[in-house]
Amino acid sequence: MGLTAMLVGSISGTGMQMMNNALQKVPLSRKPWLHVGYFFLGGYIGQRWVNLEKELVMDINEIRADKGLPPMVATNAWIKYEKPE
């Protein structure tokens, strides 16, 4: 899931720069360093999104455990839930 998010973010970053160039009616390959920069920035944001989502689910489950509630439904299916000790 992390690799997919990183690739989607990378392609989105590059696409954003190309769309910007297309809207300005300049050559799509203008300022190629921005294509590379947005590729890596998009990949970083995509990877960070996955980590942020995992942290959020762990925090929610911790709050639910403090209230005496069971963890979120199907949490173990996509995030390896570790019970707090």
N, C-alpha and C positions, 0 to 999 in steps of 0.2 A: 504494500500500500504506500510505503514511503517513496519508492522509486517512481510509481505512477504519479503521485502528487508532485514530485520534483520535476518530472518530464512535462506534465501539464502546465505547471508554473513557468517552466523554462520556455515552452512554446508560446505561452500567453505573453510573456515578457517580450520575446522577439516579435510576435505578432502586433503587440501594442506599438512598438517602434515603427514597424513597417506600415501600419495603419496611419500613424502620425505623418509619416512621409507621404503616403498616398493622399491624405487630406490636404497637405500643403502643395500637392502636385509637383513634387521634386522627385528625382530618381530614388527608387526604393533602397538602393545600396548606399545612399548618402550617409556619412558619419557611421562607418561600420563598427567603430568601437562602442557605439551606443547599443547596437544589436547584441554584441557580446555582453556588454554590461547588464542590459535588461534580461538577457538569457540567464545569467548567473543570479541576478537579483530575484527573478521569478522562481528559479529553482530553490533558492534559499527560503523564500516566503512559503513555497509549497511544502518544503520539508518542515519548516517551523510550524505550519498549520497542523500537521499531523501530530507533532509533539505537544502542541497547545491543546489539541483535542483530547489526547490521552491524559494530560494533566487535569483537564477540566472534569473528565469522567471520574478520575481518582478522587478529586476534591468533592464531587457530588456524592460519591459512594461513602466517603468518610463522614460527610455531614449526615447522610442517611443512617449510617451506623451509629452515630452519636444520638440520633433520635430514636433508635431502636427499630428502624425500618430495614427491610432487605435491600441488597444492592439493586441497581437498575436492571431491568429485564434485558436479557440477552447480552449482558456486559461481557461475559466470558467468550462470546462468539467472535468478537473482533479485537478485544483488548484483554490480555491475560490479567485478569483481576486477582490481586493478592489481598487476602483479608488482612486488615490491620491487626497488629498484635498488642 
